[in-house]
C-alpha cells in the first residue's frame, strides 16, 4: 500500500499519522502535485493529494474516503469513539479542524500561486476570518479538555485532525493564527507532535 503526496499537505499528513496509529503498514512517497505533476499524473490522472494506492492497485483519493477505507482494514481498532454522544463530538471537532485546513489552503493559494497584482484582499480577509473562527471554536474545546484528549479518554481522529491542522497553519500562515490567541491549542499541539507517529511524519519533510 502506498500513500502518495507531500507532508506539507495537511490531508496527506492526516492520513499518514492515522495509518501509523492504526498500525497499517504502508510506503509513503513524497510526490508533489506541483513539482512532480507528470509523475503524480501517472499514478492518479486527477493529480489529487493524498492518493492511496491499495494493495490490489485500486487508486483512492480524498482524505476522508481514504480514512474510511483504512478504518475498515483496522477494525475493530478505530480512531472514532464507539459511543454515539462521543462520536458526534469527535465529528464536530474534526469538522472544525477540516475547515481550518481548508481556509489555510485557500490563503496559501491566494498568496503563493496568484500574481500579486491579481490578489483579492477582500476574499483573503474573508477566508482569514473563517480560519480564525474555526480556531476560536477549537480553542474552546481544547481548553475544556485540559491536558487530556479532546473526546473521552483515548486518542481519536479529532485529536489528530486538530494537531495536523494547527501544524499546517503554523508552517504556512502563522501570522493568521497567532499563538498568543490560541494558548490551549499551542500546548495541545506540542503534546501531539511529541508522539512517535507525528515525529515520523513531520509537516516540513522535504
C-alpha beads as a LAMMPS data file, in Angstrom:
LAMMPS data file: protein, C-alpha beads

206 atoms
205 bonds

1 atom types
1 bond types

-500.0 500.0 xlo xhi
-500.0 500.0 ylo yhi
-500.0 500.0 zlo zhi

Masses

1 110.0

Atoms # bond

1 1 1 0.000 0.000 0.000
2 1 1 1.340 3.416 -0.940
3 1 1 0.354 6.880 0.277
4 1 1 1.213 9.471 -2.351
5 1 1 1.703 13.159 -1.582
6 1 1 3.821 15.667 0.301
7 1 1 3.559 16.025 4.060
8 1 1 3.218 19.793 3.738
9 1 1 -0.364 18.895 2.787
10 1 1 -2.442 18.511 5.956
11 1 1 -4.619 15.954 4.203
12 1 1 -1.651 13.753 3.336
13 1 1 -0.176 14.094 6.817
14 1 1 -3.535 13.362 8.444
15 1 1 -3.681 10.071 6.547
16 1 1 -0.046 9.170 7.280
17 1 1 -0.344 9.764 11.019
18 1 1 -3.685 7.945 11.158
19 1 1 -2.285 4.936 9.310
20 1 1 0.630 4.774 11.714
21 1 1 -1.679 4.950 14.725
22 1 1 -3.949 2.273 13.251
23 1 1 -0.961 0.004 12.711
24 1 1 -1.391 -0.169 8.932
25 1 1 1.818 -0.806 7.027
26 1 1 2.392 1.470 4.049
27 1 1 5.010 3.217 1.964
28 1 1 4.919 6.987 1.847
29 1 1 6.001 8.537 -1.468
30 1 1 6.725 12.267 -1.375
31 1 1 5.386 13.252 -4.789
32 1 1 4.451 16.897 -5.302
33 1 1 1.338 17.901 -7.249
34 1 1 3.329 20.916 -8.485
35 1 1 6.981 19.871 -8.928
36 1 1 6.278 16.267 -9.928
37 1 1 2.994 16.686 -11.780
38 1 1 3.800 14.188 -14.545
39 1 1 4.839 11.552 -12.023
40 1 1 1.715 12.159 -9.984
41 1 1 -0.486 12.092 -13.089
42 1 1 0.853 8.671 -13.973
43 1 1 -0.353 7.401 -10.597
44 1 1 -3.618 9.340 -10.466
45 1 1 -4.689 11.299 -13.568
46 1 1 -6.624 13.686 -11.299
47 1 1 -3.346 14.709 -9.576
48 1 1 -5.066 14.713 -6.202
49 1 1 -3.212 14.523 -2.899
50 1 1 -3.473 12.408 -0.936
51 1 1 -3.741 9.423 -3.225
52 1 1 -3.771 5.908 -1.800
53 1 1 -2.674 3.007 -3.983
54 1 1 -4.206 -0.090 -2.421
55 1 1 -2.524 -3.485 -2.380
56 1 1 -4.645 -4.614 -5.330
57 1 1 -3.753 -1.491 -7.324
58 1 1 -7.005 0.372 -6.713
59 1 1 -6.435 4.132 -6.503
60 1 1 -8.351 6.174 -3.935
61 1 1 -8.262 9.891 -3.181
62 1 1 -9.833 12.343 -0.714
63 1 1 -8.563 12.023 2.827
64 1 1 -11.973 11.358 4.372
65 1 1 -12.714 8.479 1.994
66 1 1 -9.205 7.082 2.363
67 1 1 -9.568 7.132 6.145
68 1 1 -12.960 5.450 5.915
69 1 1 -11.385 2.621 3.928
70 1 1 -8.456 2.355 6.334
71 1 1 -10.825 2.090 9.289
72 1 1 -12.385 -0.960 7.610
73 1 1 -8.960 -2.577 7.389
74 1 1 -8.050 -1.907 11.017
75 1 1 -11.350 -2.956 12.616
76 1 1 -12.040 -3.411 15.456
77 1 1 -9.313 -0.840 16.110
78 1 1 -10.651 2.616 15.346
79 1 1 -9.838 6.288 15.742
80 1 1 -13.505 7.122 16.274
81 1 1 -15.430 6.730 19.548
82 1 1 -17.973 3.924 19.745
83 1 1 -20.442 5.853 21.877
84 1 1 -22.888 7.931 19.859
85 1 1 -22.586 11.040 22.011
86 1 1 -18.816 10.957 21.967
87 1 1 -18.824 10.269 18.231
88 1 1 -20.848 13.355 17.416
89 1 1 -18.443 15.479 19.472
90 1 1 -15.444 13.972 17.690
91 1 1 -17.092 14.594 14.328
92 1 1 -17.864 18.206 15.257
93 1 1 -14.307 18.970 16.353
94 1 1 -12.849 17.178 13.332
95 1 1 -15.115 19.169 11.025
96 1 1 -13.848 22.411 12.565
97 1 1 -10.257 21.243 12.046
98 1 1 -11.029 20.452 8.406
99 1 1 -12.355 23.991 7.954
100 1 1 -9.120 25.329 9.434
101 1 1 -7.161 23.222 6.941
102 1 1 -9.308 24.303 4.011
103 1 1 -9.130 28.009 4.799
104 1 1 -5.374 27.826 5.338
105 1 1 -5.019 26.162 1.930
106 1 1 -7.073 28.942 0.358
107 1 1 -4.812 31.563 1.929
108 1 1 -1.723 29.735 0.691
109 1 1 -3.051 29.551 -2.867
110 1 1 -4.130 33.186 -2.861
111 1 1 -0.705 34.313 -1.668
112 1 1 1.615 31.849 -3.380
113 1 1 0.030 30.955 -6.712
114 1 1 -1.852 34.085 -7.733
115 1 1 0.156 37.022 -9.126
116 1 1 0.383 39.865 -6.605
117 1 1 -1.487 42.274 -8.838
118 1 1 -4.424 39.854 -9.077
119 1 1 -4.817 39.039 -5.394
120 1 1 -8.217 39.957 -3.999
121 1 1 -7.739 41.285 -0.484
122 1 1 -11.449 41.225 0.496
123 1 1 -11.507 37.498 -0.310
124 1 1 -8.324 36.911 1.684
125 1 1 -9.787 38.844 4.620
126 1 1 -12.982 36.781 4.464
127 1 1 -11.093 33.483 4.413
128 1 1 -8.865 34.636 7.274
129 1 1 -11.961 35.437 9.341
130 1 1 -13.281 31.931 8.712
131 1 1 -9.901 30.438 9.574
132 1 1 -9.793 32.278 12.888
133 1 1 -13.416 31.395 13.662
134 1 1 -12.563 27.710 13.247
135 1 1 -9.623 28.011 15.620
136 1 1 -11.710 30.016 18.106
137 1 1 -14.131 27.080 18.313
138 1 1 -11.286 24.577 18.561
139 1 1 -9.549 26.631 21.261
140 1 1 -12.664 26.421 23.428
141 1 1 -12.836 22.638 23.066
142 1 1 -9.123 22.165 23.706
143 1 1 -9.230 24.414 26.782
144 1 1 -12.187 22.441 28.120
145 1 1 -10.281 19.176 27.660
146 1 1 -7.316 20.439 29.672
147 1 1 -4.301 18.160 29.356
148 1 1 -6.344 15.182 28.188
149 1 1 -7.706 14.023 24.862
150 1 1 -10.380 16.090 23.161
151 1 1 -13.105 13.446 23.376
152 1 1 -13.123 10.798 26.067
153 1 1 -10.005 9.177 27.455
154 1 1 -8.416 7.856 24.244
155 1 1 -6.887 9.459 21.174
156 1 1 -9.347 9.993 18.332
157 1 1 -9.418 11.447 14.849
158 1 1 -10.386 14.754 16.463
159 1 1 -7.007 14.925 18.222
160 1 1 -5.127 14.044 15.052
161 1 1 -7.009 16.480 12.829
162 1 1 -6.668 19.424 15.209
163 1 1 -2.924 18.888 15.661
164 1 1 -2.343 18.408 11.927
165 1 1 -4.397 21.488 11.053
166 1 1 -2.523 23.622 13.557
167 1 1 0.861 22.389 12.393
168 1 1 -0.035 23.207 8.795
169 1 1 -1.327 26.676 9.611
170 1 1 1.749 27.489 11.659
171 1 1 4.012 26.169 8.896
172 1 1 2.376 28.248 6.156
173 1 1 0.226 31.063 7.623
174 1 1 1.331 31.556 11.227
175 1 1 0.516 35.269 11.205
176 1 1 -3.164 34.488 10.601
177 1 1 -3.421 32.306 13.721
178 1 1 -1.176 33.936 16.338
179 1 1 -0.085 31.645 19.150
180 1 1 -0.985 34.270 21.723
181 1 1 -4.638 33.961 20.705
182 1 1 -4.704 30.150 20.967
183 1 1 -2.639 29.091 24.007
184 1 1 -4.598 25.894 24.645
185 1 1 -4.081 24.711 21.062
186 1 1 -0.373 25.538 21.263
187 1 1 0.080 23.330 24.329
188 1 1 -2.109 20.561 22.939
189 1 1 -0.344 20.502 19.569
190 1 1 3.052 20.319 21.279
191 1 1 1.939 17.185 23.144
192 1 1 0.657 15.610 19.956
193 1 1 3.751 16.481 17.935
194 1 1 5.835 14.641 20.545
195 1 1 4.106 11.340 19.721
196 1 1 6.214 8.906 17.647
197 1 1 3.612 8.804 14.878
198 1 1 3.749 12.579 14.445
199 1 1 7.537 12.664 14.659
200 1 1 7.732 10.010 11.937
201 1 1 5.701 12.178 9.545
202 1 1 6.627 15.831 10.186
203 1 1 4.882 18.652 8.404
204 1 1 8.079 20.084 6.956
205 1 1 9.607 16.961 5.447
206 1 1 11.221 17.845 2.068

Bonds

1 1 1 2
2 1 2 3
3 1 3 4
4 1 4 5
5 1 5 6
6 1 6 7
7 1 7 8
8 1 8 9
9 1 9 10
10 1 10 11
11 1 11 12
12 1 12 13
13 1 13 14
14 1 14 15
15 1 15 16
16 1 16 17
17 1 17 18
18 1 18 19
19 1 19 20
20 1 20 21
21 1 21 22
22 1 22 23
23 1 23 24
24 1 24 25
25 1 25 26
26 1 26 27
27 1 27 28
28 1 28 29
29 1 29 30
30 1 30 31
31 1 31 32
32 1 32 33
33 1 33 34
34 1 34 35
35 1 35 36
36 1 36 37
37 1 37 38
38 1 38 39
39 1 39 40
40 1 40 41
41 1 41 42
42 1 42 43
43 1 43 44
44 1 44 45
45 1 45 46
46 1 46 47
47 1 47 48
48 1 48 49
49 1 49 50
50 1 50 51
51 1 51 52
52 1 52 53
53 1 53 54
54 1 54 55
55 1 55 56
56 1 56 57
57 1 57 58
58 1 58 59
59 1 59 60
60 1 60 61
61 1 61 62
62 1 62 63
63 1 63 64
64 1 64 65
65 1 65 66
66 1 66 67
67 1 67 68
68 1 68 69
69 1 69 70
70 1 70 71
71 1 71 72
72 1 72 73
73 1 73 74
74 1 74 75
75 1 75 76
76 1 76 77
77 1 77 78
78 1 78 79
79 1 79 80
80 1 80 81
81 1 81 82
82 1 82 83
83 1 83 84
84 1 84 85
85 1 85 86
86 1 86 87
87 1 87 88
88 1 88 89
89 1 89 90
90 1 90 91
91 1 91 92
92 1 92 93
93 1 93 94
94 1 94 95
95 1 95 96
96 1 96 97
97 1 97 98
98 1 98 99
99 1 99 100
100 1 100 101
101 1 101 102
102 1 102 103
103 1 103 104
104 1 104 105
105 1 105 106
106 1 106 107
107 1 107 108
108 1 108 109
109 1 109 110
110 1 110 111
111 1 111 112
112 1 112 113
113 1 113 114
114 1 114 115
115 1 115 116
116 1 116 117
117 1 117 118
118 1 118 119
119 1 119 120
120 1 120 121
121 1 121 122
122 1 122 123
123 1 123 124
124 1 124 125
125 1 125 126
126 1 126 127
127 1 127 128
128 1 128 129
129 1 129 130
130 1 130 131
131 1 131 132
132 1 132 133
133 1 133 134
134 1 134 135
135 1 135 136
136 1 136 137
137 1 137 138
138 1 138 139
139 1 139 140
140 1 140 141
141 1 141 142
142 1 142 143
143 1 143 144
144 1 144 145
145 1 145 146
146 1 146 147
147 1 147 148
148 1 148 149
149 1 149 150
150 1 150 151
151 1 151 152
152 1 152 153
153 1 153 154
154 1 154 155
155 1 155 156
156 1 156 157
157 1 157 158
158 1 158 159
159 1 159 160
160 1 160 161
161 1 161 162
162 1 162 163
163 1 163 164
164 1 164 165
165 1 165 166
166 1 166 167
167 1 167 168
168 1 168 169
169 1 169 170
170 1 170 171
171 1 171 172
172 1 172 173
173 1 173 174
174 1 174 175
175 1 175 176
176 1 176 177
177 1 177 178
178 1 178 179
179 1 179 180
180 1 180 181
181 1 181 182
182 1 182 183
183 1 183 184
184 1 184 185
185 1 185 186
186 1 186 187
187 1 187 188
188 1 188 189
189 1 189 190
190 1 190 191
191 1 191 192
192 1 192 193
193 1 193 194
194 1 194 195
195 1 195 196
196 1 196 197
197 1 197 198
198 1 198 199
199 1 199 200
200 1 200 201
201 1 201 202
202 1 202 203
203 1 203 204
204 1 204 205
205 1 205 206
